[in-house]
Amino acid sequence: MDNKTYIVTQAPYFAKADGVTNDRESIQAAIDDAYNNGGGIVELIAGKTFLSSGLVIRSHVELHFGDGAVLLQESDPNRYVKPSGEEYVPYVPVIGHNFSETIKWSHTWYLNYPMLFAPEGSHDFKITGNGTLYMMPGDDGTKV
């Protein structure tokens, strides 16, 4: 793995890290750049909160949480994508039993809106650091 570090709040990514703006595109661009350059470290900087929908982790990439960095899952189902070749397409969940549009943490939400994807054949990736990954916030704003 290359030791190059890709800091998602810096150019050319410019993640807001404000916990309100969805930073998926910025974080994903850094992951993809690291992957396309043979690997590296994608840094979520210390003490910041990054809101994101599903991220695709790639081979030879380390997603590193700086001390106190938070990755918070987006609750809007329209913001999710999945890999399709080298592109990302809208992610449409499989609707199964126990589904209710009004209950975010129904069986369907839990199984169908993953925070992190690893495409088939991915290898040698890792998530490191002293941060926190929160699943989607509840309707009352609590983090789970």
VMD Tcl script that builds the backbone (N, CA, C; Angstrom):
set m [mol new atoms 432]
animate dup $m
set s [atomselect $m all]
$s set {name element resname resid chain x y z} {
  {N N MET 1 A 0.845 -1.191 0.000}
  {CA C MET 1 A 0.000 0.000 0.000}
  {C C MET 1 A 0.879 1.239 0.000}
  {N N ASP 2 A 0.509 2.173 -0.853}
  {CA C ASP 2 A 1.202 3.453 -0.909}
  {C C ASP 2 A 0.944 4.205 0.395}
  {N N ASN 3 A 1.879 4.997 0.843}
  {CA C ASN 3 A 1.715 5.751 2.083}
  {C C ASN 3 A 1.166 7.151 1.859}
  {N N LYS 4 A 0.807 7.488 0.644}
  {CA C LYS 4 A 0.263 8.820 0.380}
  {C C LYS 4 A -1.032 8.996 1.159}
  {N N THR 5 A -1.207 10.203 1.724}
  {CA C THR 5 A -2.415 10.519 2.488}
  {C C THR 5 A -3.283 11.484 1.701}
  {N N TYR 6 A -4.558 11.164 1.641}
  {CA C TYR 6 A -5.566 11.971 0.956}
  {C C TYR 6 A -6.471 12.556 2.032}
  {N N ILE 7 A -6.347 13.854 2.284}
  {CA C ILE 7 A -7.115 14.511 3.346}
  {C C ILE 7 A -8.389 15.075 2.724}
  {N N VAL 8 A -9.534 14.539 3.149}
  {CA C VAL 8 A -10.793 14.824 2.457}
  {C C VAL 8 A -11.287 16.257 2.605}
  {N N THR 9 A -10.771 17.016 3.552}
  {CA C THR 9 A -11.200 18.412 3.710}
  {C C THR 9 A -10.344 19.371 2.884}
  {N N GLN 10 A -9.271 18.868 2.300}
  {CA C GLN 10 A -8.377 19.708 1.512}
  {C C GLN 10 A -8.645 19.525 0.023}
  {N N ALA 11 A -8.034 20.395 -0.797}
  {CA C ALA 11 A -8.156 20.297 -2.252}
  {C C ALA 11 A -7.626 18.942 -2.708}
  {N N PRO 12 A -8.234 18.328 -3.667}
  {CA C PRO 12 A -9.366 18.786 -4.469}
  {C C PRO 12 A -10.733 18.303 -3.957}
  {N N TYR 13 A -10.777 17.809 -2.723}
  {CA C TYR 13 A -11.995 17.143 -2.221}
  {C C TYR 13 A -12.966 18.095 -1.509}
  {N N PHE 14 A -12.455 18.924 -0.643}
  {CA C PHE 14 A -13.219 19.971 0.050}
  {C C PHE 14 A -14.454 19.477 0.801}
  {N N ALA 15 A -14.336 18.376 1.534}
  {CA C ALA 15 A -15.441 17.935 2.394}
  {C C ALA 15 A -15.709 19.026 3.427}
  {N N LYS 16 A -16.959 19.297 3.709}
  {CA C LYS 16 A -17.346 20.338 4.672}
  {C C LYS 16 A -17.078 19.912 6.111}
  {N N ALA 17 A -17.296 18.634 6.410}
  {CA C ALA 17 A -17.071 18.106 7.764}
  {C C ALA 17 A -17.825 18.891 8.820}
  {N N ASP 18 A -19.061 19.278 8.472}
  {CA C ASP 18 A -19.875 20.042 9.418}
  {C C ASP 18 A -21.001 19.211 10.040}
  {N N GLY 19 A -21.092 17.935 9.648}
  {CA C GLY 19 A -22.116 17.060 10.194}
  {C C GLY 19 A -23.499 17.299 9.607}
  {N N VAL 20 A -23.612 18.249 8.677}
  {CA C VAL 20 A -24.903 18.579 8.063}
  {C C VAL 20 A -24.864 18.330 6.553}
  {N N THR 21 A -23.776 18.745 5.924}
  {CA C THR 21 A -23.596 18.579 4.487}
  {C C THR 21 A -23.161 17.150 4.195}
  {N N ASN 22 A -23.786 16.514 3.206}
  {CA C ASN 22 A -23.383 15.157 2.842}
  {C C ASN 22 A -22.029 15.221 2.133}
  {N N ASP 23 A -21.021 14.604 2.748}
  {CA C ASP 23 A -19.647 14.616 2.236}
  {C C ASP 23 A -19.288 13.359 1.450}
  {N N ARG 24 A -20.282 12.544 1.054}
  {CA C ARG 24 A -19.991 11.289 0.382}
  {C C ARG 24 A -19.146 11.485 -0.870}
  {N N GLU 25 A -19.511 12.422 -1.709}
  {CA C GLU 25 A -18.768 12.597 -2.959}
  {C C GLU 25 A -17.308 12.962 -2.705}
  {N N SER 26 A -17.052 13.796 -1.715}
  {CA C SER 26 A -15.667 14.185 -1.393}
  {C C SER 26 A -14.878 13.000 -0.853}
  {N N ILE 27 A -15.472 12.275 0.081}
  {CA C ILE 27 A -14.781 11.126 0.673}
  {C C ILE 27 A -14.570 10.049 -0.382}
  {N N GLN 28 A -15.610 9.790 -1.189}
  {CA C GLN 28 A -15.486 8.760 -2.228}
  {C C GLN 28 A -14.438 9.130 -3.260}
  {N N ALA 29 A -14.357 10.401 -3.623}
  {CA C ALA 29 A -13.335 10.835 -4.586}
  {C C ALA 29 A -11.935 10.568 -4.031}
  {N N ALA 30 A -11.727 10.810 -2.746}
  {CA C ALA 30 A -10.421 10.540 -2.131}
  {C C ALA 30 A -10.132 9.038 -2.116}
  {N N ILE 31 A -11.136 8.237 -1.782}
  {CA C ILE 31 A -10.969 6.776 -1.799}
  {C C ILE 31 A -10.618 6.311 -3.211}
  {N N ASP 32 A -11.352 6.801 -4.194}
  {CA C ASP 32 A -11.103 6.400 -5.578}
  {C C ASP 32 A -9.723 6.844 -6.049}
  {N N ASP 33 A -9.303 8.056 -5.682}
  {CA C ASP 33 A -7.962 8.517 -6.054}
  {C C ASP 33 A -6.890 7.629 -5.435}
  {N N ALA 34 A -7.055 7.299 -4.158}
  {CA C ALA 34 A -6.081 6.422 -3.502}
  {C C ALA 34 A -6.021 5.072 -4.227}
  {N N TYR 35 A -7.169 4.508 -4.496}
  {CA C TYR 35 A -7.252 3.220 -5.194}
  {C C TYR 35 A -6.596 3.298 -6.573}
  {N N ASN 36 A -6.939 4.320 -7.321}
  {CA C ASN 36 A -6.402 4.458 -8.689}
  {C C ASN 36 A -4.907 4.728 -8.720}
  {N N ASN 37 A -4.339 5.177 -7.595}
  {CA C ASN 37 A -2.900 5.437 -7.507}
  {C C ASN 37 A -2.168 4.336 -6.746}
  {N N GLY 38 A -2.778 3.170 -6.626}
  {CA C GLY 38 A -2.110 2.023 -6.013}
  {C C GLY 38 A -2.335 1.887 -4.524}
  {N N GLY 39 A -3.135 2.747 -3.932}
  {CA C GLY 39 A -3.446 2.653 -2.504}
  {C C GLY 39 A -2.997 3.887 -1.757}
  {N N GLY 40 A -3.408 3.946 -0.495}
  {CA C GLY 40 A -3.036 5.072 0.340}
  {C C GLY 40 A -3.998 5.225 1.496}
  {N N ILE 41 A -3.811 6.300 2.229}
  {CA C ILE 41 A -4.598 6.575 3.428}
  {C C ILE 41 A -5.560 7.721 3.138}
  {N N VAL 42 A -6.839 7.478 3.384}
  {CA C VAL 42 A -7.852 8.521 3.259}
  {C C VAL 42 A -8.162 8.982 4.671}
  {N N GLU 43 A -7.889 10.252 4.938}
  {CA C GLU 43 A -7.946 10.797 6.299}
  {C C GLU 43 A -9.218 11.588 6.556}
  {N N LEU 44 A -9.974 11.140 7.571}
  {CA C LEU 44 A -11.067 11.929 8.131}
  {C C LEU 44 A -10.445 12.657 9.317}
  {N N ILE 45 A -10.286 13.957 9.215}
  {CA C ILE 45 A -9.469 14.689 10.182}
  {C C ILE 45 A -10.082 14.707 11.578}
  {N N ALA 46 A -9.217 14.821 12.526}
  {CA C ALA 46 A -9.582 14.770 13.945}
  {C C ALA 46 A -10.613 15.818 14.310}
  {N N GLY 47 A -11.540 15.402 15.163}
  {CA C GLY 47 A -12.494 16.327 15.755}
  {C C GLY 47 A -13.611 16.817 14.852}
  {N N LYS 48 A -13.702 16.324 13.644}
  {CA C LYS 48 A -14.732 16.769 12.695}
  {C C LYS 48 A -15.787 15.683 12.510}
  {N N THR 49 A -17.001 16.111 12.108}
  {CA C THR 49 A -18.086 15.180 11.839}
  {C C THR 49 A -18.408 15.199 10.354}
  {N N PHE 50 A -18.363 14.026 9.751}
  {CA C PHE 50 A -18.622 13.852 8.324}
  {C C PHE 50 A -19.937 13.110 8.158}
  {N N LEU 51 A -20.893 13.713 7.471}
  {CA C LEU 51 A -22.149 13.056 7.142}
  {C C LEU 51 A -21.968 12.397 5.785}
  {N N SER 52 A -22.381 11.137 5.677}
  {CA C SER 52 A -22.207 10.458 4.397}
  {C C SER 52 A -23.235 9.359 4.223}
  {N N SER 53 A -23.602 9.124 2.967}
  {CA C SER 53 A -24.342 7.931 2.614}
  {C C SER 53 A -23.299 6.882 2.251}
  {N N GLY 54 A -23.712 5.756 1.693}
  {CA C GLY 54 A -22.808 4.632 1.468}
  {C C GLY 54 A -21.510 4.962 0.767}
  {N N LEU 55 A -20.419 4.474 1.333}
  {CA C LEU 55 A -19.088 4.638 0.752}
  {C C LEU 55 A -18.602 3.290 0.237}
  {N N VAL 56 A -17.873 3.307 -0.864}
  {CA C VAL 56 A -17.321 2.089 -1.447}
  {C C VAL 56 A -15.836 2.044 -1.113}
  {N N ILE 57 A -15.474 1.096 -0.253}
  {CA C ILE 57 A -14.077 0.917 0.143}
  {C C ILE 57 A -13.377 0.086 -0.925}
  {N N ARG 58 A -12.193 0.486 -1.301}
  {CA C ARG 58 A -11.459 -0.172 -2.386}
  {C C ARG 58 A -10.189 -0.855 -1.869}
  {N N SER 59 A -9.679 -1.762 -2.692}
  {CA C SER 59 A -8.454 -2.485 -2.352}
  {C C SER 59 A -7.297 -1.522 -2.109}
  {N N HIS 60 A -6.476 -1.859 -1.125}
  {CA C HIS 60 A -5.258 -1.123 -0.782}
  {C C HIS 60 A -5.513 0.277 -0.243}
  {N N VAL 61 A -6.721 0.507 0.260}
  {CA C VAL 61 A -7.064 1.813 0.819}
  {C C VAL 61 A -7.320 1.667 2.313}
  {N N GLU 62 A -6.759 2.595 3.080}
  {CA C GLU 62 A -7.003 2.682 4.520}
  {C C GLU 62 A -7.863 3.913 4.783}
  {N N LEU 63 A -9.028 3.706 5.362}
  {CA C LEU 63 A -9.872 4.815 5.791}
  {C C LEU 63 A -9.506 5.081 7.239}
  {N N HIS 64 A -8.867 6.232 7.476}
  {CA C HIS 64 A -8.344 6.526 8.811}
  {C C HIS 64 A -9.135 7.636 9.490}
  {N N PHE 65 A -9.589 7.344 10.706}
  {CA C PHE 65 A -10.294 8.322 11.533}
  {C C PHE 65 A -9.285 9.013 12.440}
  {N N GLY 66 A -9.108 10.321 12.267}
  {CA C GLY 66 A -8.297 11.074 13.213}
  {C C GLY 66 A -9.005 11.049 14.574}
  {N N ASP 67 A -8.286 11.361 15.644}
  {CA C ASP 67 A -8.867 11.324 16.991}
  {C C ASP 67 A -10.159 12.132 17.061}
  {N N GLY 68 A -11.231 11.466 17.432}
  {CA C GLY 68 A -12.506 12.135 17.604}
  {C C GLY 68 A -13.282 12.393 16.323}
  {N N ALA 69 A -12.767 11.975 15.169}
  {CA C ALA 69 A -13.520 12.133 13.919}
  {C C ALA 69 A -14.765 11.258 13.980}
  {N N VAL 70 A -15.847 11.755 13.399}
  {CA C VAL 70 A -17.115 11.033 13.399}
  {C C VAL 70 A -17.583 10.887 11.955}
  {N N LEU 71 A -18.011 9.675 11.604}
  {CA C LEU 71 A -18.661 9.423 10.328}
  {C C LEU 71 A -20.102 9.069 10.653}
  {N N LEU 72 A -21.012 9.931 10.245}
  {CA C LEU 72 A -22.426 9.823 10.578}
  {C C LEU 72 A -23.204 9.418 9.335}
  {N N GLN 73 A -24.001 8.356 9.439}
  {CA C GLN 73 A -24.747 7.862 8.292}
  {C C GLN 73 A -25.905 8.782 7.925}
  {N N GLU 74 A -26.023 9.096 6.654}
  {CA C GLU 74 A -27.104 9.914 6.087}
  {C C GLU 74 A -28.432 9.166 6.190}
  {N N SER 75 A -29.498 9.874 6.512}
  {CA C SER 75 A -30.812 9.234 6.639}
  {C C SER 75 A -31.681 9.357 5.391}
  {N N ASP 76 A -31.229 10.086 4.372}
  {CA C ASP 76 A -32.016 10.243 3.158}
  {C C ASP 76 A -31.726 9.081 2.205}
  {N N PRO 77 A -32.716 8.210 1.947}
  {CA C PRO 77 A -32.470 7.050 1.092}
  {C C PRO 77 A -32.136 7.416 -0.345}
  {N N ASN 78 A -32.448 8.618 -0.771}
  {CA C ASN 78 A -32.156 9.040 -2.142}
  {C C ASN 78 A -30.684 9.383 -2.351}
  {N N ARG 79 A -29.895 9.382 -1.287}
  {CA C ARG 79 A -28.479 9.762 -1.377}
  {C C ARG 79 A -27.540 8.552 -1.495}
  {N N TYR 80 A -28.088 7.346 -1.590}
  {CA C TYR 80 A -27.263 6.144 -1.609}
  {C C TYR 80 A -26.959 5.686 -3.024}
  {N N VAL 81 A -25.750 5.196 -3.218}
  {CA C VAL 81 A -25.309 4.676 -4.504}
  {C C VAL 81 A -24.647 3.329 -4.290}
  {N N LYS 82 A -24.419 2.642 -5.398}
  {CA C LYS 82 A -23.659 1.399 -5.359}
  {C C LYS 82 A -22.715 1.400 -6.558}
  {N N PRO 83 A -21.638 0.622 -6.480}
  {CA C PRO 83 A -20.724 0.578 -7.613}
  {C C PRO 83 A -21.336 -0.207 -8.770}
  {N N SER 84 A -21.077 0.275 -9.976}
  {CA C SER 84 A -21.456 -0.425 -11.199}
  {C C SER 84 A -20.307 -0.207 -12.171}
  {N N GLY 85 A -19.401 -1.148 -12.189}
  {CA C GLY 85 A -18.173 -0.958 -12.956}
  {C C GLY 85 A -17.359 0.137 -12.301}
  {N N GLU 86 A -16.989 1.134 -13.066}
  {CA C GLU 86 A -16.212 2.262 -12.543}
  {C C GLU 86 A -17.096 3.442 -12.155}
  {N N GLU 87 A -18.413 3.284 -12.253}
  {CA C GLU 87 A -19.336 4.365 -11.935}
  {C C GLU 87 A -20.159 4.010 -10.706}
  {N N TYR 88 A -20.917 4.985 -10.220}
  {CA C TYR 88 A -21.826 4.782 -9.103}
  {C C TYR 88 A -23.238 5.070 -9.596}
  {N N VAL 89 A -24.132 4.163 -9.289}
  {CA C VAL 89 A -25.531 4.306 -9.717}
  {C C VAL 89 A -26.413 4.353 -8.471}
  {N N PRO 90 A -27.625 4.893 -8.610}
  {CA C PRO 90 A -28.514 4.943 -7.439}
  {C C PRO 90 A -28.730 3.553 -6.845}
  {N N TYR 91 A -28.768 3.509 -5.553}
  {CA C TYR 91 A -28.972 2.252 -4.836}
  {C C TYR 91 A -30.443 2.104 -4.496}
  {N N VAL 92 A -31.046 1.042 -4.968}
  {CA C VAL 92 A -32.456 0.763 -4.692}
  {C C VAL 92 A -32.513 -0.478 -3.819}
  {N N PRO 93 A -33.083 -0.360 -2.624}
  {CA C PRO 93 A -33.089 -1.505 -1.720}
  {C C PRO 93 A -34.076 -2.584 -2.142}
  {N N VAL 94 A -33.822 -3.774 -1.657}
  {CA C VAL 94 A -34.768 -4.866 -1.806}
  {C C VAL 94 A -35.794 -4.683 -0.700}
  {N N ILE 95 A -37.050 -4.551 -1.084}
  {CA C ILE 95 A -38.098 -4.359 -0.089}
  {C C ILE 95 A -38.577 -5.737 0.362}
  {N N GLY 96 A -38.448 -5.985 1.635}
  {CA C GLY 96 A -38.826 -7.283 2.173}
  {C C GLY 96 A -39.795 -7.149 3.315}
  {N N HIS 97 A -39.850 -8.170 4.125}
  {CA C HIS 97 A -40.771 -8.151 5.262}
  {C C HIS 97 A -40.348 -7.095 6.284}
  {N N ASN 98 A -41.264 -6.701 7.117}
  {CA C ASN 98 A -41.035 -5.715 8.168}
  {C C ASN 98 A -40.698 -4.333 7.627}
  {N N PHE 99 A -41.105 -4.030 6.412}
  {CA C PHE 99 A -40.779 -2.727 5.843}
  {C C PHE 99 A -41.869 -1.720 6.167}
  {N N SER 100 A -41.454 -0.563 6.611}
  {CA C SER 100 A -42.375 0.540 6.835}
  {C C SER 100 A -41.653 1.822 6.484}
  {N N GLU 101 A -42.223 2.619 5.610}
  {CA C GLU 101 A -41.625 3.895 5.213}
  {C C GLU 101 A -41.476 4.837 6.397}
  {N N THR 102 A -42.300 4.654 7.428}
  {CA C THR 102 A -42.298 5.572 8.568}
  {C C THR 102 A -41.325 5.172 9.660}
  {N N ILE 103 A -40.792 3.959 9.595}
  {CA C ILE 103 A -39.853 3.492 10.623}
  {C C ILE 103 A -38.497 3.311 9.962}
  {N N LYS 104 A -37.592 4.252 10.211}
  {CA C LYS 104 A -36.298 4.206 9.538}
  {C C LYS 104 A -35.520 2.930 9.843}
  {N N TRP 105 A -35.596 2.451 11.047}
  {CA C TRP 105 A -34.797 1.277 11.393}
  {C C TRP 105 A -35.588 -0.010 11.274}
  {N N SER 106 A -36.475 -0.063 10.269}
  {CA C SER 106 A -37.155 -1.327 9.992}
  {C C SER 106 A -36.123 -2.305 9.434}
  {N N HIS 107 A -36.539 -3.532 9.268}
  {CA C HIS 107 A -35.665 -4.581 8.736}
  {C C HIS 107 A -35.013 -4.144 7.418}
  {N N THR 108 A -35.769 -3.485 6.560}
  {CA C THR 108 A -35.243 -3.078 5.266}
  {C C THR 108 A -34.142 -2.043 5.398}
  {N N TRP 109 A -34.325 -1.042 6.242}
  {CA C TRP 109 A -33.268 -0.046 6.426}
  {C C TRP 109 A -31.997 -0.713 6.912}
  {N N TYR 110 A -32.128 -1.564 7.899}
  {CA C TYR 110 A -30.959 -2.183 8.520}
  {C C TYR 110 A -30.164 -2.993 7.508}
  {N N LEU 111 A -30.845 -3.722 6.660}
  {CA C LEU 111 A -30.159 -4.597 5.721}
  {C C LEU 111 A -29.805 -3.946 4.396}
  {N N ASN 112 A -30.492 -2.888 4.020}
  {CA C ASN 112 A -30.361 -2.403 2.661}
  {C C ASN 112 A -29.686 -1.054 2.477}
  {N N TYR 113 A -29.361 -0.361 3.509}
  {CA C TYR 113 A -28.652 0.906 3.348}
  {C C TYR 113 A -27.313 0.829 4.085}
  {N N PRO 114 A -26.407 -0.005 3.589}
  {CA C PRO 114 A -25.126 -0.158 4.275}
  {C C PRO 114 A -24.285 1.102 4.188}
  {N N MET 115 A -23.598 1.377 5.274}
  {CA C MET 115 A -22.732 2.547 5.345}
  {C C MET 115 A -21.476 2.349 4.512}
  {N N LEU 116 A -20.948 1.129 4.491}
  {CA C LEU 116 A -19.719 0.840 3.759}
  {C C LEU 116 A -19.910 -0.383 2.867}
  {N N PHE 117 A -19.527 -0.249 1.617}
  {CA C PHE 117 A -19.534 -1.363 0.673}
  {C C PHE 117 A -18.088 -1.776 0.432}
  {N N ALA 118 A -17.874 -3.041 0.166}
  {CA C ALA 118 A -16.596 -3.516 -0.352}
  {C C ALA 118 A -16.945 -4.361 -1.576}
  {N N PRO 119 A -16.650 -3.895 -2.772}
  {CA C PRO 119 A -17.004 -4.649 -3.973}
  {C C PRO 119 A -16.387 -6.046 -3.961}
  {N N GLU 120 A -17.060 -6.964 -4.628}
  {CA C GLU 120 A -16.559 -8.325 -4.720}
  {C C GLU 120 A -15.136 -8.310 -5.253}
  {N N GLY 121 A -14.272 -9.064 -4.626}
  {CA C GLY 121 A -12.871 -9.122 -5.027}
  {C C GLY 121 A -11.982 -8.106 -4.334}
  {N N SER 122 A -12.564 -7.236 -3.517}
  {CA C SER 122 A -11.752 -6.253 -2.787}
  {C C SER 122 A -10.886 -6.965 -1.758}
  {N N HIS 123 A -9.724 -6.396 -1.504}
  {CA C HIS 123 A -8.807 -7.003 -0.534}
  {C C HIS 123 A -7.847 -5.944 -0.012}
  {N N ASP 124 A -7.227 -6.262 1.092}
  {CA C ASP 124 A -6.186 -5.406 1.665}
  {C C ASP 124 A -6.652 -3.973 1.903}
  {N N PHE 125 A -7.840 -3.808 2.451}
  {CA C PHE 125 A -8.321 -2.496 2.867}
  {C C PHE 125 A -8.521 -2.541 4.374}
  {N N LYS 126 A -8.515 -1.373 5.000}
  {CA C LYS 126 A -8.724 -1.344 6.446}
  {C C LYS 126 A -9.306 -0.012 6.887}
  {N N ILE 127 A -9.897 -0.061 8.068}
  {CA C ILE 127 A -10.439 1.133 8.716}
  {C C ILE 127 A -9.711 1.255 10.037}
  {N N THR 128 A -9.081 2.399 10.277}
  {CA C THR 128 A -8.238 2.565 11.454}
  {C C THR 128 A -8.546 3.878 12.166}
  {N N GLY 129 A -7.972 4.037 13.337}
  {CA C GLY 129 A -8.034 5.305 14.043}
  {C C GLY 129 A -8.928 5.283 15.265}
  {N N ASN 130 A -9.081 6.457 15.866}
  {CA C ASN 130 A -9.829 6.621 17.109}
  {C C ASN 130 A -11.034 7.526 16.917}
  {N N GLY 131 A -11.840 7.189 15.934}
  {CA C GLY 131 A -13.047 7.945 15.674}
  {C C GLY 131 A -14.258 7.077 15.927}
  {N N THR 132 A -15.403 7.554 15.461}
  {CA C THR 132 A -16.661 6.853 15.691}
  {C C THR 132 A -17.459 6.797 14.406}
  {N N LEU 133 A -18.074 5.660 14.154}
  {CA C LEU 133 A -18.982 5.484 13.039}
  {C C LEU 133 A -20.374 5.312 13.631}
  {N N TYR 134 A -21.265 6.262 13.337}
  {CA C TYR 134 A -22.637 6.196 13.821}
  {C C TYR 134 A -23.554 5.782 12.683}
  {N N MET 135 A -24.420 4.830 12.973}
  {CA C MET 135 A -25.466 4.490 12.019}
  {C C MET 135 A -26.412 5.681 11.948}
  {N N MET 136 A -27.416 5.597 11.113}
  {CA C MET 136 A -28.346 6.682 10.891}
  {C C MET 136 A -28.958 7.203 12.203}
  {N N PRO 137 A -29.103 8.523 12.334}
  {CA C PRO 137 A -29.740 9.061 13.540}
  {C C PRO 137 A -31.216 8.707 13.570}
  {N N GLY 138 A -31.732 8.514 14.766}
  {CA C GLY 138 A -33.152 8.260 14.925}
  {C C GLY 138 A -33.958 9.524 14.667}
  {N N ASP 139 A -35.264 9.367 14.588}
  {CA C ASP 139 A -36.135 10.511 14.322}
  {C C ASP 139 A -36.000 11.594 15.373}
  {N N ASP 140 A -35.591 11.206 16.575}
  {CA C ASP 140 A -35.449 12.195 17.657}
  {C C ASP 140 A -34.045 12.787 17.706}
  {N N GLY 141 A -33.199 12.453 16.704}
  {CA C GLY 141 A -31.855 13.004 16.636}
  {C C GLY 141 A -30.800 12.191 17.379}
  {N N THR 142 A -31.204 11.152 18.100}
  {CA C THR 142 A -30.230 10.331 18.804}
  {C C THR 142 A -29.404 9.536 17.811}
  {N N LYS 143 A -28.187 9.243 18.166}
  {CA C LYS 143 A -27.300 8.475 17.318}
  {C C LYS 143 A -27.280 7.048 17.818}
  {N N VAL 144 A -27.307 6.113 16.870}
  {CA C VAL 144 A -27.258 4.696 17.220}
  {C C VAL 144 A -26.095 4.018 16.546}
}
mol reanalyze $m
mol bondsrecalc $m
mol representation Tube
mol addrep $m
